[in-house]
Amino acid sequence: MSEYFLIRQCRNLLFSFFRHLRVSDQTFLIILAVVIGVVVGGGCFVFERLLHYASVFFVTIVPTWFGSSSVWIVPLIPALGGLLLAPFIYFFPKEATADGVPSTMEAVALKNGFVRWTNGILRMVMSALTLGSGGSAGSEGPIIQIGSALASGVGQFFRVSGERQRVVVACGAAAGLAFIFNAPIAGVLFALEVILGEFNVHSFSPIVISSVVATAFARAFLPHGAMLHVPPYELFSPAEILLYAIMGILAGLTSVAFTQFMHLSEGVFHRHVKLPTALKPAIGGLFVGIIGFYLPEVFGYSYAPITQAIKGNFLPGFLFILVAAKIIATGFTLGSGGSGGILCPALFLGAMLGSACGSIFHQWLPQIVPATGGYGIVGMGAMLGAVVQAPMTAIIMVFELTNAYTVILPMMTACILATLVQKSILRGSIYTLSLTHKGIDIQAGREMGILSNLHVKDIMEAGCVQVPSTTPYQEVMQRCLNHPGNYIYIVDEKEDLEGVISFSDLKEFIFEDGLNGLILAKDLINPDIIYVTPEESLASSLNKFSFIDMEQLPVVERNNGSRKVKGIITRNQLMKAYRQEMLKRVLIRN
């Protein structure tokens, strides 16, 4: 209680200081962005140190326990790293098993950017254990989640509004990615293109500031410059653009295989491995260790194999083997419950595939392709852009990683083609497909995401007016006048729905006499009726309401060709359900 009181007092003092200086909203947001950049930069630096110490522990210290000649211990080290995750998964099952970037996207879309800042601490430790022990994943996914969690904590401290909190979380994601890759522009584009999914001036400025501050922090404490050091590249012939296009198509197909295997592996471990969830990362780590025993290049998150591939140190056949091995190892690591990201594996796959294609093109067309290194660089961008469905981010990120400006033109060609190929087959990124499997549609917006979890049967009303199609006009008119609603549903002799009559349909006949024996209900109906089913989601129902100007829809149960009316659903009921669900989420959050 005293800690909460102290936090509140500090916040009130800061707010008083801002009011005294007459700080505008935009200035406050800029100050907040600077604070986020510093906080996230510090958190990422701590994570970098944890990764270093974890690597030293697993690579240097653990093998000495068994003697220097005990090579059999190598496959067991990733399993040991997975086993050390068990306490965290057991005591924090929901937080420990949350995906890095997808969980951040879900928080921005459905929770107004609310993320518990303690999740960042948990992700630091778990990712350090997974990656330090040789797990096949990247550090950028955890860093994005760490940055988002820390930024969300800053936003909660300052009690920013829901819309601003979404921007705050995006600032944290941009700062984290900018720090780990030393790429401020890519961090900004990733936050806008992937996390927020929109570009606007209001969110652009604070995201840029956070990204720049975090990058400055990284360059001050981690002065490593570009993460990849590649030979100079030059486009020797315009005909190479066609070859880059072919490689881009292959990268798109490989990204589909990567994405599909990731989801397949996750499903197998989740449904078919009959072990406690806390022990599954150890099983995945054992498989990774066995693969890495023969192909150590797949271990961890090192960029050394990527550099070697770009420099032409591997044969094409071996490069294709590494592509397959990396896909399998990453699937086992993350599918079993290990903690890591997919950006680094995507760059690895792109470098191996691109370098293999470059070597083959060089053998076939040495006059057109005198050097092969550029294909590995472009392959990274093509694969990354396809996997995350963010071509702009991929193009700029690889440029910032390599400092090779001359690859921009071929990279744009290959990256766009790879993205189109992947999107035409899977219609989503590895992140959005992961959320789709959980019933969350990010692209449909927060309202649709919330309404997708609710069903028509939860809010439908049982009572509605149904009359046979042979009912005389006068009786139809009386039923319509006596019923508070505006719609009457017409059914046939089997009580199947035939159509609907609205009060507006009867207006033109109100002052007509002598129609009772001439007109029946079936003569007045609108047969092109739109209806919903009890099991249908409210998101789908809202879409149907948008198609027509009606305040209610019939709820119809279909069975062997029959259409029985079970009730109605109104637009007001649907929006009331949405507001109640939003209120529940706010109460749970607080």
C-alpha positions as CSV (number, residue, x, y, z in Angstrom):
1,M,0.0,0.0,0.0
2,S,2.9,2.4,0.8
3,E,4.5,1.6,-2.6
4,Y,1.2,2.5,-4.4
5,F,1.0,5.7,-2.3
6,L,4.5,6.6,-3.2
7,I,3.9,6.0,-7.0
8,R,0.8,8.1,-6.8
9,Q,2.6,11.0,-5.1
10,C,5.4,10.9,-7.7
11,R,2.8,11.0,-10.5
12,N,0.9,13.9,-8.9
13,L,4.2,15.9,-8.5
14,L,5.1,15.3,-12.2
15,F,1.6,16.3,-13.3
16,S,1.8,19.5,-11.2
17,F,5.2,20.3,-12.7
18,F,3.8,19.8,-16.2
19,R,0.8,22.0,-15.5
20,H,3.0,24.7,-14.0
21,L,5.1,24.7,-17.3
22,R,1.8,24.6,-19.3
23,V,3.0,21.6,-21.3
24,S,0.8,21.0,-24.3
25,D,-0.5,17.5,-25.2
26,Q,1.9,17.1,-28.1
27,T,4.9,18.2,-25.9
28,F,3.8,15.8,-23.2
29,L,3.7,13.0,-25.8
30,I,7.2,13.9,-26.9
31,I,8.5,13.8,-23.3
32,L,6.8,10.5,-22.9
33,A,8.5,9.1,-26.0
34,V,11.9,10.2,-24.7
35,V,11.2,8.4,-21.4
36,I,10.1,5.3,-23.2
37,G,13.3,5.3,-25.4
38,V,15.5,5.5,-22.3
39,V,13.5,2.9,-20.3
40,V,13.3,0.5,-23.2
41,G,17.0,1.1,-24.1
42,G,18.0,0.2,-20.5
43,G,15.8,-2.9,-20.5
44,C,17.2,-4.1,-23.8
45,F,20.7,-3.6,-22.5
46,V,19.9,-5.7,-19.5
47,F,18.5,-8.4,-21.8
48,E,21.7,-8.3,-23.9
49,R,23.8,-8.9,-20.8
50,L,21.5,-11.8,-19.8
51,L,21.9,-13.3,-23.2
52,H,25.7,-13.0,-23.0
53,Y,25.9,-14.6,-19.5
54,A,23.4,-17.3,-20.5
55,S,25.5,-18.2,-23.6
56,V,28.7,-18.3,-21.4
57,F,27.0,-20.6,-18.9
58,F,25.6,-23.1,-21.5
59,V,28.5,-23.0,-23.9
60,T,31.5,-22.7,-21.6
61,I,30.6,-23.7,-18.1
62,V,28.1,-26.6,-18.6
63,P,30.4,-28.7,-20.9
64,T,33.2,-28.5,-18.3
65,W,31.0,-30.4,-15.8
66,F,31.3,-33.4,-18.1
67,G,34.9,-33.1,-19.4
68,S,36.2,-31.5,-22.5
69,S,35.9,-34.7,-24.6
70,S,32.2,-35.2,-23.8
71,V,30.8,-34.2,-27.2
72,W,27.6,-36.2,-26.4
73,I,26.6,-33.4,-24.1
74,V,26.0,-31.0,-27.0
75,P,22.5,-32.3,-27.9
76,L,21.5,-32.1,-24.3
77,I,22.3,-28.4,-23.7
78,P,19.2,-27.0,-25.6
79,A,17.2,-29.6,-23.7
80,L,18.6,-28.3,-20.4
81,G,17.7,-24.8,-21.4
82,G,14.1,-26.0,-22.2
83,L,14.0,-27.8,-18.8
84,L,14.9,-24.6,-17.0
85,L,11.8,-22.9,-18.5
86,A,9.6,-25.4,-16.6
87,P,9.2,-23.4,-13.4
88,F,8.2,-20.2,-15.3
89,I,5.7,-22.1,-17.4
90,Y,4.3,-23.8,-14.4
91,F,3.8,-20.8,-12.2
92,F,3.0,-18.3,-15.0
93,P,1.3,-20.4,-17.6
94,K,-0.5,-17.6,-19.5
95,E,2.3,-15.1,-19.5
96,A,5.1,-17.6,-20.2
97,T,3.4,-19.1,-23.2
98,A,2.3,-15.9,-24.9
99,D,3.8,-15.3,-28.3
100,G,6.1,-12.2,-28.5
101,V,5.0,-10.0,-31.4
102,P,1.4,-11.5,-31.8
103,S,0.7,-10.9,-28.1
104,T,1.8,-7.3,-28.6
105,M,-0.4,-6.9,-31.7
106,E,-3.3,-8.4,-29.7
107,A,-2.8,-6.0,-26.8
108,V,-2.8,-3.0,-29.2
109,A,-5.9,-4.1,-31.1
110,L,-8.0,-5.5,-28.3
111,K,-6.7,-4.2,-25.0
112,N,-6.0,-0.6,-25.8
113,G,-2.3,-1.3,-25.4
114,F,-2.4,-2.7,-21.9
115,V,0.5,-5.1,-21.1
116,R,1.7,-5.9,-17.7
117,W,5.3,-4.6,-17.4
118,T,6.2,-7.6,-15.4
119,N,5.8,-9.7,-18.6
120,G,8.9,-8.0,-19.9
121,I,11.0,-9.2,-17.0
122,L,9.6,-12.8,-17.4
123,R,10.4,-12.7,-21.2
124,M,13.9,-11.5,-20.5
125,V,14.8,-14.5,-18.4
126,M,13.0,-17.1,-20.5
127,S,14.4,-15.9,-23.8
128,A,17.9,-15.7,-22.3
129,L,17.6,-19.4,-21.3
130,T,16.2,-20.5,-24.6
131,L,18.6,-18.6,-26.9
132,G,21.7,-19.0,-24.6
133,S,21.3,-22.8,-24.6
134,G,21.2,-22.9,-28.4
135,G,17.5,-22.7,-29.2
136,S,16.8,-21.9,-32.8
137,A,15.1,-18.5,-32.6
138,G,15.9,-14.8,-32.5
139,S,16.2,-12.2,-29.8
140,E,14.2,-9.5,-31.6
141,G,10.7,-11.0,-30.8
142,P,11.4,-11.1,-27.1
143,I,12.9,-7.6,-27.3
144,I,9.8,-6.2,-29.0
145,Q,7.6,-7.8,-26.3
146,I,10.0,-6.5,-23.6
147,G,10.0,-3.0,-25.1
148,S,6.2,-3.0,-25.4
149,A,5.7,-4.2,-21.8
150,L,8.0,-1.6,-20.4
151,A,6.5,1.1,-22.5
152,S,3.0,0.1,-21.5
153,G,4.1,0.3,-17.8
154,V,5.3,3.9,-18.5
155,G,2.0,4.7,-20.1
156,Q,0.1,3.2,-17.1
157,F,2.2,5.2,-14.7
158,F,1.2,8.4,-16.5
159,R,-2.4,7.2,-17.0
160,V,-2.5,8.0,-20.7
161,S,-5.8,7.5,-22.6
162,G,-6.6,4.3,-24.5
163,E,-5.7,5.6,-27.9
164,R,-2.5,7.1,-26.7
165,Q,-1.6,3.9,-24.9
166,R,-1.7,2.1,-28.2
167,V,0.9,4.6,-29.5
168,V,2.9,4.2,-26.4
169,V,3.1,0.4,-26.9
170,A,4.1,1.0,-30.5
171,C,6.9,3.3,-29.3
172,G,8.2,0.5,-27.1
173,A,8.2,-2.0,-29.9
174,A,10.0,0.4,-32.2
175,A,12.5,1.3,-29.5
176,G,13.2,-2.4,-28.9
177,L,13.7,-3.4,-32.5
178,A,15.8,-0.3,-33.1
179,F,18.0,-1.2,-30.2
180,I,18.6,-4.8,-31.1
181,F,19.2,-4.2,-34.8
182,N,20.8,-0.8,-34.5
183,A,18.2,0.2,-37.1
184,P,16.0,3.2,-36.1
185,I,14.2,3.6,-39.4
186,A,13.3,-0.1,-39.5
187,G,12.0,0.1,-35.9
188,V,9.7,3.0,-36.9
189,L,8.3,1.2,-39.9
190,F,7.9,-2.1,-38.0
191,A,5.8,-0.3,-35.3
192,L,3.6,1.4,-37.9
193,E,3.4,-1.4,-40.5
194,V,3.0,-4.4,-38.1
195,I,2.1,-3.3,-34.6
196,L,-0.3,-0.5,-35.3
197,G,-1.1,-1.4,-38.9
198,E,-1.6,2.2,-39.8
199,F,0.3,5.4,-40.7
200,N,-0.6,8.8,-39.3
201,V,1.1,11.9,-38.2
202,H,-0.2,11.7,-34.6
203,S,1.6,8.4,-34.0
204,F,4.6,8.9,-36.3
205,S,6.4,11.6,-34.2
206,P,6.6,9.9,-30.8
207,I,7.5,6.5,-32.4
208,V,10.4,8.2,-34.3
209,I,11.6,9.8,-31.1
210,S,11.5,6.6,-29.1
211,S,13.3,4.7,-31.8
212,V,16.1,7.3,-32.1
213,V,16.6,7.5,-28.4
214,A,16.8,3.7,-28.0
215,T,19.3,3.6,-31.0
216,A,21.5,6.3,-29.4
217,F,21.4,4.2,-26.2
218,A,22.5,1.1,-28.1
219,R,25.3,2.9,-29.9
220,A,26.5,4.3,-26.6
221,F,26.6,1.0,-24.7
222,L,26.9,-1.5,-27.7
223,P,29.1,0.2,-30.2
224,H,29.1,-2.7,-32.7
225,G,27.9,-0.8,-35.8
226,A,26.2,-2.8,-38.5
227,M,25.4,-6.3,-37.4
228,L,26.4,-7.8,-40.7
229,H,29.7,-7.1,-42.5
230,V,29.3,-8.0,-46.1
231,P,31.5,-7.4,-49.2
232,P,30.7,-4.5,-51.5
233,Y,27.8,-5.2,-53.9
234,E,27.2,-4.0,-57.4
235,L,24.4,-4.7,-59.9
236,F,26.5,-5.8,-62.9
237,S,23.7,-6.3,-65.5
238,P,20.1,-5.2,-65.7
239,A,19.3,-8.8,-66.7
240,E,20.0,-9.7,-63.0
241,I,16.7,-8.1,-62.0
242,L,14.9,-11.1,-63.6
243,L,17.1,-13.5,-61.6
244,Y,16.3,-11.6,-58.4
245,A,12.6,-11.8,-59.3
246,I,13.0,-15.6,-59.6
247,M,14.7,-15.7,-56.3
248,G,11.9,-13.6,-54.8
249,I,9.3,-16.1,-55.9
250,L,11.3,-18.9,-54.3
251,A,11.6,-16.9,-51.1
252,G,7.9,-16.5,-51.0
253,L,7.3,-20.2,-51.4
254,T,9.9,-20.9,-48.7
255,S,8.2,-18.4,-46.4
256,V,5.0,-20.4,-46.8
257,A,6.7,-23.6,-45.9
258,F,8.3,-21.9,-42.9
259,T,5.0,-20.4,-41.7
260,Q,3.1,-23.7,-42.2
261,F,5.7,-25.7,-40.4
262,M,5.7,-23.3,-37.4
263,H,1.9,-23.7,-37.0
264,L,2.1,-27.4,-37.6
265,S,4.8,-27.9,-34.9
266,E,2.9,-25.8,-32.4
267,G,-0.3,-27.8,-33.1
268,V,1.6,-31.1,-32.7
269,F,3.2,-30.2,-29.4
270,H,-0.1,-28.7,-28.1
271,R,-2.4,-31.5,-29.0
272,H,-0.4,-34.7,-29.5
273,V,2.6,-34.6,-27.1
274,K,1.0,-36.0,-24.0
275,L,3.3,-34.3,-21.4
276,P,2.9,-31.4,-19.0
277,T,3.2,-28.1,-20.8
278,A,6.1,-27.1,-18.6
279,L,8.2,-30.1,-19.9
280,K,7.6,-29.7,-23.6
281,P,10.3,-27.1,-24.3
282,A,12.9,-29.7,-23.0
283,I,11.6,-32.2,-25.7
284,G,11.8,-29.5,-28.4
285,G,15.3,-28.6,-27.2
286,L,16.4,-32.2,-27.4
287,F,15.4,-32.4,-31.1
288,V,17.1,-29.1,-31.8
289,G,20.2,-30.4,-30.0
290,I,20.3,-33.5,-32.2
291,I,20.0,-31.4,-35.4
292,G,22.6,-28.9,-34.1
293,F,25.0,-31.7,-33.3
294,Y,25.4,-32.3,-37.0
295,L,24.6,-28.8,-38.2
296,P,25.8,-26.4,-35.5
297,E,24.9,-23.4,-37.8
298,V,21.2,-23.7,-36.7
299,F,22.0,-23.1,-33.0
300,G,21.1,-19.9,-31.4
301,Y,20.8,-16.4,-32.9
302,S,24.3,-15.8,-34.3
303,Y,24.8,-13.9,-37.5
304,A,28.1,-15.7,-38.3
305,P,26.5,-18.4,-40.5
306,I,24.7,-15.6,-42.4
307,T,28.0,-13.7,-43.0
308,Q,29.7,-16.9,-44.2
309,A,26.9,-17.7,-46.6
310,I,26.9,-14.2,-48.1
311,K,30.7,-14.5,-48.6
312,G,30.3,-17.7,-50.5
313,N,31.9,-20.1,-47.9
314,F,29.1,-22.8,-48.3
315,L,28.2,-25.0,-51.3
316,P,24.7,-24.6,-52.7
317,G,23.7,-28.2,-51.7
318,F,24.7,-27.5,-48.1
319,L,22.8,-24.2,-48.1
320,F,19.6,-25.9,-49.1
321,I,20.2,-28.4,-46.3
322,L,20.6,-25.5,-43.8
323,V,17.3,-24.0,-45.0
324,A,15.4,-27.2,-44.2
325,A,17.2,-27.8,-40.9
326,K,16.6,-24.2,-39.7
327,I,12.9,-24.4,-40.5
328,I,12.6,-27.7,-38.5
329,A,14.8,-26.5,-35.6
330,T,12.9,-23.2,-35.3
331,G,9.6,-25.1,-35.4
332,F,10.7,-27.4,-32.6
333,T,12.1,-24.5,-30.5
334,L,9.1,-22.2,-30.6
335,G,6.4,-24.8,-31.2
336,S,7.3,-26.7,-28.0
337,G,7.1,-23.5,-25.9
338,G,10.6,-22.0,-26.1
339,S,10.9,-18.2,-26.0
340,G,12.3,-16.4,-29.0
341,G,11.5,-14.5,-32.2
342,I,11.2,-15.4,-35.9
343,L,12.9,-12.4,-37.5
344,C,16.5,-13.8,-37.1
345,P,15.5,-17.2,-38.4
346,A,13.8,-15.5,-41.4
347,L,17.0,-13.6,-42.1
348,F,19.0,-16.8,-41.8
349,L,16.6,-18.6,-44.3
350,G,16.8,-15.7,-46.7
351,A,20.6,-15.5,-46.6
352,M,20.9,-19.3,-47.2
353,L,18.3,-19.4,-50.0
354,G,19.6,-16.3,-51.7
355,S,23.3,-17.4,-51.5
356,A,22.3,-20.8,-52.9
357,C,20.4,-19.2,-55.8
358,G,23.3,-16.8,-56.4
359,S,25.8,-19.7,-56.6
360,I,23.6,-21.6,-59.1
361,F,23.0,-18.5,-61.2
362,H,26.8,-17.8,-61.2
363,Q,27.5,-21.4,-62.4
364,W,24.9,-21.1,-65.2
365,L,25.4,-17.5,-66.2
366,P,28.8,-16.4,-65.2
367,Q,28.8,-13.4,-67.6
368,I,25.6,-12.0,-66.0
369,V,26.3,-13.0,-62.4
370,P,30.1,-12.6,-61.8
371,A,29.5,-12.3,-58.0
372,T,27.0,-14.0,-55.7
373,G,27.1,-12.1,-52.4
374,G,24.3,-9.7,-53.3
375,Y,21.8,-12.6,-53.6
376,G,22.2,-13.5,-50.0
377,I,21.6,-9.9,-48.9
378,V,18.5,-9.6,-51.1
379,G,17.3,-13.0,-50.0
380,M,17.2,-11.8,-46.4
381,G,14.9,-8.9,-47.2
382,A,12.7,-11.0,-49.5
383,M,12.2,-13.7,-46.8
384,L,11.7,-11.3,-44.0
385,G,9.2,-9.2,-46.0
386,A,7.2,-12.3,-46.9
387,V,7.1,-13.9,-43.5
388,V,5.9,-10.8,-41.6
389,Q,4.1,-9.2,-44.6
390,A,5.9,-6.0,-44.1
391,P,8.0,-5.3,-47.2
392,M,8.9,-1.7,-46.4
393,T,10.2,-2.7,-43.0
394,A,12.2,-5.6,-44.5
395,I,13.8,-3.4,-47.2
396,I,14.9,-0.7,-44.8
397,M,16.0,-3.2,-42.1
398,V,18.3,-5.1,-44.3
399,F,19.7,-1.9,-45.7
400,E,20.4,-0.6,-42.1
401,L,21.9,-4.0,-41.2
402,T,24.3,-4.2,-44.1
403,N,24.8,-0.5,-45.0
404,A,24.7,-1.7,-48.6
405,Y,22.6,1.0,-50.4
406,T,23.2,-0.5,-53.9
407,V,21.0,-3.5,-53.1
408,I,17.9,-1.4,-52.8
409,L,16.6,-1.9,-56.4
410,P,16.9,-5.7,-56.6
411,M,15.7,-6.0,-53.0
412,M,12.5,-4.1,-53.8
413,T,11.9,-6.4,-56.7
414,A,12.5,-9.6,-54.8
415,C,10.8,-8.4,-51.6
416,I,7.6,-7.3,-53.2
417,L,7.3,-10.5,-55.3
418,A,8.0,-12.7,-52.2
419,T,5.4,-10.9,-50.2
420,L,2.8,-11.2,-53.0
421,V,3.5,-15.0,-53.3
422,Q,3.1,-15.6,-49.6
423,K,0.0,-13.5,-49.3
424,S,-1.7,-15.1,-52.3
425,I,-1.3,-18.5,-50.6
426,L,-1.7,-17.9,-46.9
427,R,-3.4,-14.4,-46.9
428,G,-1.7,-13.3,-43.8
429,S,1.7,-13.0,-42.0
430,I,3.1,-15.5,-39.5
431,Y,1.9,-13.1,-36.8
432,T,-1.7,-12.6,-38.0
433,L,-2.2,-16.3,-38.9
434,S,-1.2,-17.1,-35.3
435,L,-3.8,-14.8,-34.0
436,T,-6.4,-16.1,-36.5
437,H,-5.9,-19.6,-35.2
438,K,-7.0,-18.2,-31.8
439,G,-10.1,-16.5,-33.3
440,I,-8.6,-13.0,-33.3
441,D,-8.9,-11.0,-36.5
442,I,-6.5,-8.0,-36.2
443,Q,-7.3,-6.6,-39.6
444,A,-11.0,-6.4,-38.8
445,G,-10.3,-4.0,-35.9
446,R,-10.8,-4.1,-32.2
447,E,-14.6,-4.2,-32.4
448,M,-14.6,-7.2,-34.7
449,G,-12.0,-8.9,-32.5
450,I,-14.1,-8.6,-29.4
451,L,-17.4,-9.5,-31.2
452,S,-15.8,-12.6,-32.7
453,N,-15.7,-14.2,-29.2
454,L,-19.5,-13.7,-28.7
455,H,-22.3,-15.6,-30.4
456,V,-25.8,-14.9,-31.5
457,K,-27.3,-17.4,-29.1
458,D,-25.9,-15.4,-26.2
459,I,-28.1,-12.4,-26.9
460,M,-31.0,-13.5,-29.1
461,E,-34.6,-12.9,-28.0
462,A,-36.9,-15.9,-28.3
463,G,-40.1,-13.9,-29.1
464,C,-41.0,-12.9,-32.6
465,V,-44.1,-12.7,-34.7
466,Q,-44.6,-15.5,-37.2
467,V,-47.6,-16.0,-39.4
468,P,-48.4,-18.5,-42.2
469,S,-48.0,-17.4,-45.8
470,T,-51.7,-17.9,-46.3
471,T,-52.7,-15.3,-43.7
472,P,-55.2,-12.7,-45.1
473,Y,-54.1,-9.1,-45.5
474,Q,-56.3,-7.8,-42.7
475,E,-54.9,-10.2,-40.1
476,V,-51.4,-9.4,-41.2
477,M,-52.2,-5.6,-40.7
478,Q,-53.6,-6.2,-37.3
479,R,-50.7,-8.3,-36.2
480,C,-48.3,-5.6,-37.4
481,L,-50.3,-2.8,-35.6
482,N,-50.5,-4.7,-32.3
483,H,-46.9,-5.8,-32.3
484,P,-44.3,-3.3,-31.0
485,G,-41.8,-4.4,-33.6
486,N,-41.6,-3.4,-37.2
487,Y,-41.2,-6.9,-38.8
488,I,-43.4,-10.0,-39.2
489,Y,-41.8,-13.2,-40.4
490,I,-43.8,-15.4,-42.8
491,V,-43.5,-19.2,-42.7
492,D,-44.8,-22.0,-44.9
493,E,-46.9,-25.0,-43.9
494,K,-43.7,-26.7,-42.5
495,E,-43.0,-23.5,-40.4
496,D,-39.9,-22.8,-42.5
497,L,-39.0,-19.2,-43.0
498,E,-40.2,-17.8,-46.4
499,G,-39.6,-14.1,-46.0
500,V,-40.3,-10.9,-44.0
501,I,-42.9,-8.2,-44.0
502,S,-42.0,-4.8,-42.6
503,F,-44.4,-2.1,-41.5
504,S,-43.1,0.2,-44.3
505,D,-44.2,-2.5,-46.8
506,L,-47.8,-2.1,-45.6
507,K,-47.9,1.7,-45.6
508,E,-49.2,1.9,-49.2
509,F,-52.1,-0.4,-48.4
510,I,-53.3,1.2,-45.2
511,F,-56.1,3.3,-46.7
512,E,-57.1,0.7,-49.3
513,D,-60.4,-1.1,-48.8
514,G,-61.5,-4.5,-49.9
515,L,-58.1,-6.2,-49.9
516,N,-58.8,-8.8,-47.3
517,G,-59.8,-11.5,-49.7
518,L,-57.5,-10.5,-52.5
519,I,-54.1,-10.3,-50.9
520,L,-52.4,-12.8,-48.7
521,A,-49.2,-12.6,-46.6
522,K,-47.2,-14.4,-49.3
523,D,-48.1,-11.6,-51.7
524,L,-46.4,-9.0,-49.5
525,I,-43.2,-10.7,-48.4
526,N,-39.7,-9.9,-49.3
527,P,-38.1,-13.3,-50.0
528,D,-34.5,-12.0,-50.2
529,I,-34.1,-12.1,-46.4
530,I,-30.8,-12.0,-44.5
531,Y,-30.7,-14.0,-41.4
532,V,-28.2,-15.3,-38.8
533,T,-27.8,-18.6,-37.0
534,P,-27.5,-19.3,-33.3
535,E,-23.8,-20.3,-33.5
536,E,-22.8,-17.4,-35.7
537,S,-20.4,-14.8,-34.2
538,L,-21.6,-11.3,-33.5
539,A,-18.8,-10.0,-35.7
540,S,-20.5,-11.8,-38.7
541,S,-23.9,-10.4,-37.6
542,L,-22.6,-6.9,-37.5
543,N,-21.4,-7.3,-41.1
544,K,-24.8,-8.4,-42.1
545,F,-26.4,-5.4,-40.4
546,S,-24.1,-3.2,-42.4
547,F,-25.4,-4.7,-45.6
548,I,-29.1,-3.7,-45.0
549,D,-31.0,-0.9,-43.3
550,M,-32.8,-3.1,-40.7
551,E,-32.8,-2.9,-37.0
552,Q,-33.3,-6.6,-36.4
553,L,-32.5,-9.9,-38.1
554,P,-34.2,-13.3,-37.6
555,V,-32.2,-16.1,-36.0
556,V,-32.7,-19.2,-38.1
557,E,-31.7,-22.8,-37.2
558,R,-30.9,-24.8,-40.4
559,N,-31.2,-28.5,-40.3
560,N,-31.5,-30.8,-43.3
561,G,-32.8,-28.0,-45.5
562,S,-35.3,-26.6,-43.0
563,R,-35.2,-23.0,-41.8
564,K,-36.8,-22.7,-38.4
565,V,-37.1,-19.2,-36.8
566,K,-35.8,-19.4,-33.2
567,G,-35.8,-15.7,-32.4
568,I,-34.4,-12.3,-33.3
569,I,-31.3,-10.3,-32.8
570,T,-31.4,-6.5,-32.8
571,R,-28.7,-3.9,-33.6
572,N,-29.1,-2.4,-30.2
573,Q,-28.6,-5.7,-28.4
574,L,-25.5,-6.3,-30.4
575,M,-23.9,-3.0,-29.5
576,K,-25.0,-3.4,-25.9
577,A,-23.2,-6.7,-25.8
578,Y,-20.1,-5.1,-27.2
579,R,-20.1,-2.3,-24.6
580,Q,-20.6,-4.8,-21.8
581,E,-17.6,-6.9,-23.1
582,M,-15.5,-3.8,-23.3
583,L,-16.4,-2.9,-19.7
584,K,-15.5,-6.4,-18.5
585,R,-12.1,-6.1,-20.2
586,V,-11.5,-2.7,-18.6
587,L,-12.4,-4.0,-15.1
588,I,-10.1,-7.0,-15.6
589,R,-7.3,-4.8,-16.7
590,N,-7.7,-2.5,-13.7
